């Protein structure tokens, strides 16, 4: 069972699952594939990056990290990962 952090939103699981299954994408394509607004997806990708579950590869591409995969498998408690950027937008 996944251990979500209070900082997480329901779309976060969709983003992580998509990137695990299909590889790297920019927020615009993630938004198209999840039926979510690209700006909202971009904010969520930055939050996931700030908590170590995604990696920004540059040019707007995001990729799931090992911690992101561990979270999806229920092996990582997202409530315990630190926010590395105090200015994360919610």
SVG drawing of the C-alpha trace seen along z (x, -y; Angstrom):
<svg xmlns="http://www.w3.org/2000/svg" viewBox="-9 -30 28 32">
<polyline fill="none" stroke="black" stroke-width="0.4" points="0.0,0.0 1.3,-3.4 2.2,-5.8 1.2,-9.3 2.5,-12.5 0.1,-15.3 1.7,-17.5 0.6,-15.2 -2.4,-15.6 -4.3,-12.8 -2.8,-13.7 0.7,-12.9 0.1,-9.2 -1.1,-9.5 2.0,-11.5 4.4,-9.0 2.6,-6.0 2.7,-7.5 6.4,-8.3 7.2,-4.9 5.3,-3.1 6.2,-5.4 9.4,-7.2 10.2,-10.9 7.7,-13.6 7.2,-17.3 4.2,-18.6 2.3,-19.5 2.3,-15.8 1.7,-14.5 -1.4,-16.9 -2.7,-15.6 -2.3,-11.9 -3.9,-12.5 -6.5,-15.1 -5.1,-17.7 -4.1,-21.3 -0.4,-21.5 0.3,-24.4 -1.1,-22.4 0.9,-19.4 4.0,-21.5 3.4,-22.7 2.9,-19.1 6.0,-17.9 8.1,-20.6 6.6,-19.5 7.5,-15.9 10.9,-16.9 11.4,-19.0 10.6,-15.8 12.9,-13.6 10.2,-11.5 10.9,-13.1 14.1,-14.4 14.1,-17.3 16.2,-16.3 16.2,-19.8 14.2,-21.3 11.1,-20.6 11.4,-16.8 10.7,-14.9 11.6,-11.3 10.7,-9.2 13.5,-8.6 14.3,-5.4 12.5,-7.0 9.5,-7.6 9.4,-4.0 9.8,-2.9 6.9,-5.1 4.7,-3.5 5.7,0.0 4.7,-1.0 8.3,-0.8 8.8,-4.6 6.7,-6.8 6.3,-10.0 5.4,-11.8 9.0,-11.3 10.8,-12.7 12.1,-16.2 11.1,-19.2 14.4,-20.5 12.8,-23.7 11.0,-25.8 9.2,-27.9 7.3,-24.9 4.0,-26.1 0.9,-24.1"/>
</svg>
